[in-house]
Amino acid sequence: MSGPVLLPARRRRGRDQQWLLTALPAFPLLLLVLRLWYLSRQDLQTMLLLVQNVSPLGLIGSLLITLIWAPPVFILVGRALGGLLLVSSIDAGRSWLARAAGRTPGWVVLSAFAVAAVTWQLRFVPTLGMLVLVIFALDVRLRYEDHPNLVRLACVVVPVACSLLGLLLFGPAAWQALGASEPETAFLLIAPVLALPFLTGPVPAPSARLVTHWVAMAGLVIGPILVAAIFVQAPVLPAVAVEIEATATPSADAIGDQDDVTVVRGQVITVDDRSTTLLESSGKVEFVPNDTVISQVLCPDPLDPPYSAVKVHGWQVERAMLNWLAPSRSVTEAPDPRCLGRPAPGRR
């Protein structure tokens, strides 16, 4: 994977669609606008207020953190499918997938692998290993087709050996997942390991475009929809709980009413010298005068319990390497009562 694969003359056909490169930056912009529209509960005036006050850096940061796992999916899967099409069909040059795969440099593949290794959950690691080994084997088959011993080593011996190693590493966890009634986890752990030896060689030419080109086309249609559905749930504004004097006008999200204190929960849009602007969960914008604010606290995202109880040699399958490397909050830390809608102790 040291450089782009040079397509033979018989495979360099079809027109390049350079317009796709100009359309790529439009997708993140569309995601950001869609997120603000979703956050405003489809109210145009609220969305315009958010556009005016929300930090572009905050939006981009939320986009990167939420979807950092997605680019490796498109790069690695597209590179593997394109390589498989190149070795299977003499007319592969007509496909944009084969041309894109042939021109993807090795450093892009390696960078995508590094990002995926850090950000993908452990249950997707077998799939990641399968994709990288398939790309490596298909590259060897394309570059060194005149060296049958090298091709046999890269496309048969290495995949079979890695498949056996994968069975030793992930087989017990897959069996545990079946016992815990988690067939999807068992499939993710064991299916890529078993499929690896069968994906390093050509497929029958008549069905090559069906299992590569059209699969990639379906992924390009469904993938952006899934990515957008995930991103519209990502937080882009800080969630806070504000204690205000009960004499102030209570809002729909005023949960902790007491004789002299009201707790309002929402997301901060902006703060100026006169008021704090909050977006409540109902989509209503609340302007809280600063002279009525007693205190406010940042409410971190709740720590969701793991869905799966399966572990691979002591490592929880729903966690990524980044979760272990980066510092995180303690799961035993008690939430602030104001984030639960109750005034702080001593103000009852």
C-alpha positions as CSV (number, residue, x, y, z in Angstrom):
1,M,0.0,0.0,0.0
2,S,2.9,2.3,-0.8
3,G,1.1,4.2,-3.6
4,P,-1.8,4.4,-6.0
5,V,-2.5,1.3,-8.1
6,L,-1.9,2.0,-11.8
7,L,-4.7,0.7,-13.9
8,P,-3.8,-1.3,-17.0
9,A,-4.7,0.4,-20.3
10,R,-7.6,-2.0,-20.8
11,R,-9.1,-0.8,-17.5
12,R,-8.6,2.9,-17.9
13,R,-11.9,3.7,-19.5
14,G,-14.8,6.0,-18.7
15,R,-15.0,9.6,-18.0
16,D,-13.8,11.1,-14.8
17,Q,-16.5,12.7,-12.7
18,Q,-14.6,15.6,-11.2
19,W,-17.8,17.2,-10.1
20,L,-18.0,14.7,-7.3
21,L,-15.0,16.4,-5.7
22,T,-16.6,19.8,-5.7
23,A,-19.8,18.3,-4.1
24,L,-18.0,16.7,-1.2
25,P,-17.6,19.9,0.9
26,A,-21.4,20.5,0.5
27,F,-22.3,17.4,2.6
28,P,-20.8,18.6,5.9
29,L,-22.4,22.0,5.4
30,L,-25.7,20.4,4.8
31,L,-25.3,18.3,8.0
32,L,-24.6,21.5,10.0
33,V,-27.7,23.3,8.6
34,L,-29.8,20.1,9.2
35,R,-28.6,19.9,12.8
36,L,-29.7,23.5,13.5
37,W,-33.0,23.0,11.8
38,Y,-33.6,19.9,13.8
39,L,-32.5,21.6,17.1
40,S,-34.9,24.5,16.4
41,R,-37.9,22.0,16.1
42,Q,-38.4,23.1,12.5
43,D,-39.0,26.7,13.4
44,L,-37.3,29.0,11.0
45,Q,-37.1,32.0,13.3
46,T,-35.4,29.9,16.0
47,M,-33.0,28.4,13.5
48,L,-32.0,31.9,12.4
49,L,-31.3,32.8,16.0
50,L,-29.1,29.7,16.3
51,V,-27.3,30.5,13.1
52,Q,-26.6,34.0,14.4
53,N,-25.2,32.9,17.8
54,V,-24.0,29.3,17.6
55,S,-20.2,29.1,17.2
56,P,-19.1,27.6,13.9
57,L,-16.1,26.0,15.7
58,G,-18.5,24.4,18.1
59,L,-20.6,23.0,15.2
60,I,-17.5,21.7,13.4
61,G,-16.1,20.2,16.6
62,S,-19.3,18.4,17.3
63,L,-19.3,17.1,13.7
64,L,-15.8,15.8,14.0
65,I,-16.2,14.1,17.3
66,T,-19.5,12.5,16.5
67,L,-18.6,11.3,13.0
68,I,-14.8,10.8,13.1
69,W,-15.4,7.1,12.6
70,A,-17.3,7.5,9.4
71,P,-14.6,8.5,6.8
72,P,-12.6,5.3,7.4
73,V,-15.7,3.3,6.6
74,F,-16.1,4.9,3.2
75,I,-12.4,4.8,2.4
76,L,-11.7,1.2,3.5
77,V,-14.8,-0.4,2.2
78,G,-14.6,1.5,-1.1
79,R,-10.9,0.6,-1.5
80,A,-11.6,-3.1,-0.8
81,L,-14.6,-3.3,-3.2
82,G,-12.8,-1.4,-5.9
83,G,-9.7,-3.6,-5.6
84,L,-12.0,-6.7,-5.8
85,L,-13.6,-5.3,-9.0
86,L,-10.2,-4.6,-10.5
87,V,-9.0,-8.2,-10.1
88,S,-12.3,-9.7,-11.2
89,S,-13.4,-7.8,-14.4
90,I,-11.5,-6.8,-17.5
91,D,-13.9,-3.9,-18.0
92,A,-13.5,-2.5,-14.5
93,G,-12.2,0.8,-15.9
94,R,-15.7,1.8,-16.7
95,S,-16.6,1.9,-13.1
96,W,-16.0,5.0,-11.0
97,L,-15.4,2.7,-8.0
98,A,-12.5,0.9,-9.7
99,R,-11.0,4.3,-10.8
100,A,-11.3,5.7,-7.3
101,A,-9.8,2.7,-5.7
102,G,-6.9,2.6,-8.2
103,R,-6.0,6.3,-7.5
104,T,-6.3,6.1,-3.7
105,P,-2.7,6.4,-2.3
106,G,-1.5,4.0,0.3
107,W,-1.0,6.7,2.9
108,V,-4.8,7.5,2.8
109,V,-5.6,3.8,3.5
110,L,-3.1,3.7,6.3
111,S,-4.4,6.9,7.8
112,A,-8.0,5.6,7.6
113,F,-6.8,2.4,9.3
114,A,-5.1,4.4,12.2
115,V,-8.2,6.5,12.8
116,A,-10.5,3.4,12.7
117,A,-8.3,1.5,15.1
118,V,-8.6,4.3,17.6
119,T,-12.3,5.2,17.2
120,W,-14.1,2.0,16.2
121,Q,-15.6,-0.1,19.0
122,L,-13.9,-3.4,19.8
123,R,-16.6,-5.4,18.2
124,F,-15.8,-3.8,14.8
125,V,-12.1,-4.6,15.0
126,P,-12.4,-8.0,13.2
127,T,-14.1,-6.1,10.3
128,L,-11.3,-3.6,10.3
129,G,-8.7,-6.3,10.2
130,M,-10.5,-8.1,7.4
131,L,-10.7,-4.9,5.3
132,V,-7.0,-4.1,5.7
133,L,-5.9,-7.6,4.9
134,V,-8.2,-7.8,1.9
135,I,-6.8,-4.5,0.6
136,F,-3.2,-5.7,1.1
137,A,-3.9,-9.0,-0.7
138,L,-5.7,-7.4,-3.6
139,D,-2.9,-4.9,-4.0
140,V,-0.3,-7.7,-4.2
141,R,-2.4,-9.5,-6.7
142,L,-2.7,-6.4,-8.9
143,R,1.0,-5.3,-8.6
144,Y,2.7,-8.7,-8.7
145,E,0.5,-10.9,-10.9
146,D,3.7,-12.2,-12.5
147,H,4.9,-13.6,-9.2
148,P,2.6,-16.5,-8.3
149,N,4.4,-17.5,-5.2
150,L,4.1,-14.0,-3.7
151,V,0.5,-13.8,-4.7
152,R,-0.2,-17.2,-3.1
153,L,1.5,-16.1,0.1
154,A,-0.4,-12.8,0.3
155,C,-3.8,-14.1,-0.9
156,V,-3.9,-17.6,0.7
157,V,-1.4,-18.2,3.4
158,V,-1.6,-14.9,5.2
159,P,-5.4,-14.7,5.2
160,V,-5.8,-18.3,6.4
161,A,-3.2,-17.8,9.2
162,C,-4.9,-14.6,10.3
163,S,-8.3,-16.2,10.2
164,L,-7.1,-19.0,12.5
165,L,-5.6,-16.3,14.8
166,G,-8.9,-14.4,14.8
167,L,-10.8,-17.5,15.8
168,L,-8.5,-17.9,18.8
169,L,-8.9,-14.3,19.8
170,F,-12.6,-13.7,19.1
171,G,-14.1,-17.2,19.1
172,P,-14.6,-17.4,22.9
173,A,-16.2,-13.9,23.0
174,A,-18.5,-14.9,20.1
175,W,-19.6,-18.0,22.0
176,Q,-20.2,-15.8,25.1
177,A,-22.3,-13.5,23.0
178,L,-24.5,-16.4,21.7
179,G,-25.0,-17.5,25.3
180,A,-26.0,-14.0,26.3
181,S,-28.6,-13.8,23.4
182,E,-26.6,-11.2,21.5
183,P,-26.4,-12.8,18.0
184,E,-25.5,-9.5,16.3
185,T,-22.4,-9.2,18.5
186,A,-21.4,-12.8,17.8
187,F,-21.8,-12.1,14.0
188,L,-19.6,-9.0,14.2
189,L,-16.9,-10.8,16.0
190,I,-16.8,-14.1,14.0
191,A,-18.2,-13.4,10.5
192,P,-15.3,-11.2,9.2
193,V,-12.8,-13.8,10.5
194,L,-14.5,-16.6,8.6
195,A,-15.0,-14.5,5.4
196,L,-11.4,-13.3,5.2
197,P,-9.9,-16.2,3.1
198,F,-12.7,-15.9,0.5
199,L,-12.3,-12.2,-0.2
200,T,-8.7,-12.0,-1.4
201,G,-9.3,-13.4,-4.9
202,P,-11.4,-12.6,-8.0
203,V,-15.1,-13.3,-8.1
204,P,-16.7,-14.5,-11.3
205,A,-16.6,-11.8,-13.9
206,P,-20.4,-11.8,-14.7
207,S,-21.3,-11.1,-11.1
208,A,-18.3,-8.8,-10.2
209,R,-20.2,-5.5,-10.8
210,L,-23.2,-6.8,-8.9
211,V,-21.2,-7.6,-5.7
212,T,-18.9,-4.6,-5.8
213,H,-20.1,-1.7,-7.9
214,W,-23.8,-1.9,-7.0
215,V,-23.0,-2.7,-3.3
216,A,-20.9,0.5,-3.2
217,M,-23.7,2.5,-4.9
218,A,-26.2,1.2,-2.3
219,G,-23.8,2.3,0.5
220,L,-23.4,5.8,-1.0
221,V,-27.2,6.1,-0.9
222,I,-27.8,4.7,2.5
223,G,-24.6,5.8,4.3
224,P,-25.2,9.6,4.2
225,I,-28.8,9.1,5.5
226,L,-27.4,7.1,8.5
227,V,-24.7,9.6,9.1
228,A,-27.2,12.5,9.1
229,A,-29.5,10.6,11.4
230,I,-26.7,10.1,13.9
231,F,-25.4,13.7,13.7
232,V,-28.8,15.4,14.2
233,Q,-28.8,13.8,17.7
234,A,-25.4,15.2,18.6
235,P,-25.2,18.1,21.1
236,V,-24.0,21.4,19.7
237,L,-25.0,23.7,22.6
238,P,-24.0,23.4,26.3
239,A,-26.7,22.1,28.5
240,V,-27.2,24.0,31.7
241,A,-29.5,24.2,34.7
242,V,-30.2,27.8,35.9
243,E,-31.6,28.7,39.3
244,I,-33.8,31.9,39.1
245,E,-35.9,33.8,41.5
246,A,-39.4,32.3,41.7
247,T,-40.9,35.8,41.2
248,A,-39.6,35.7,37.7
249,T,-42.0,34.4,35.1
250,P,-41.8,30.5,35.1
251,S,-41.3,28.7,31.8
252,A,-42.4,25.4,30.5
253,D,-39.1,23.8,31.7
254,A,-39.2,25.3,35.2
255,I,-39.1,22.0,37.0
256,G,-37.9,22.6,40.5
257,D,-40.3,25.3,41.8
258,Q,-39.9,26.2,45.4
259,D,-41.0,29.1,47.5
260,D,-38.2,31.4,46.3
261,V,-36.2,29.4,43.7
262,T,-37.1,28.0,40.2
263,V,-34.8,25.7,38.3
264,V,-34.8,26.0,34.5
265,R,-33.0,23.5,32.3
266,G,-32.0,24.2,28.7
267,Q,-29.2,24.8,26.3
268,V,-27.3,28.1,26.3
269,I,-27.6,30.0,23.0
270,T,-25.8,33.2,24.1
271,V,-25.1,35.3,27.2
272,D,-24.9,39.1,27.2
273,D,-24.8,41.8,29.8
274,R,-28.6,41.8,30.2
275,S,-29.9,38.3,29.8
276,T,-29.1,34.6,29.2
277,T,-30.8,33.1,26.2
278,L,-31.8,29.4,26.6
279,L,-33.3,26.9,24.3
280,E,-35.6,24.7,26.2
281,S,-36.3,21.0,25.4
282,S,-39.6,21.9,23.9
283,G,-37.9,24.2,21.4
284,K,-39.0,27.4,23.1
285,V,-36.5,30.2,23.4
286,E,-36.3,31.7,26.9
287,F,-34.6,35.0,27.7
288,V,-33.7,35.0,31.4
289,P,-32.7,38.4,32.9
290,N,-29.3,38.1,34.5
291,D,-30.4,39.9,37.7
292,T,-32.8,37.1,38.4
293,V,-30.2,34.3,38.0
294,I,-29.0,32.9,41.3
295,S,-26.7,30.2,40.0
296,Q,-26.1,28.0,37.0
297,V,-24.3,24.7,36.4
298,L,-23.1,22.8,33.4
299,C,-25.0,19.5,33.0
300,P,-22.7,16.8,31.4
301,D,-24.1,14.1,29.1
302,P,-25.4,11.2,31.1
303,L,-23.2,8.1,31.0
304,D,-25.2,5.4,29.3
305,P,-24.7,1.8,30.7
306,P,-23.2,-0.7,28.2
307,Y,-25.7,-2.5,26.1
308,S,-23.6,-5.7,25.8
309,A,-22.0,-7.7,28.6
310,V,-19.6,-9.5,26.3
311,K,-15.9,-8.9,26.8
312,V,-12.9,-9.9,24.7
313,H,-10.1,-11.0,27.0
314,G,-11.4,-8.5,29.6
315,W,-12.1,-5.6,27.2
316,Q,-15.7,-4.5,26.8
317,V,-16.8,-4.9,23.2
318,E,-18.7,-1.5,23.1
319,R,-15.6,0.5,24.0
320,A,-13.1,1.9,21.6
321,M,-9.4,2.4,22.1
322,L,-10.0,6.1,22.4
323,N,-12.2,5.5,25.5
324,W,-9.2,3.9,27.3
325,L,-6.6,6.4,26.1
326,A,-8.5,9.7,26.8
327,P,-9.5,10.8,30.3
328,S,-13.1,10.5,31.2
329,R,-15.6,11.3,34.0
330,S,-16.0,8.9,36.9
331,V,-19.1,6.7,36.6
332,T,-19.6,7.1,40.4
333,E,-19.8,10.9,40.3
334,A,-23.2,12.0,41.5
335,P,-25.1,14.4,39.2
336,D,-25.7,17.9,40.4
337,P,-29.3,18.2,41.8
338,R,-29.9,21.2,39.7
339,C,-29.4,19.1,36.5
340,L,-32.2,16.9,37.9
341,G,-34.5,19.9,38.3
342,R,-34.0,20.4,42.0
343,P,-32.5,23.5,43.6
344,A,-29.1,23.3,45.2
345,P,-29.0,22.2,48.9
346,G,-29.7,25.1,51.3
347,R,-32.1,26.9,48.9
348,R,-35.3,25.1,49.8
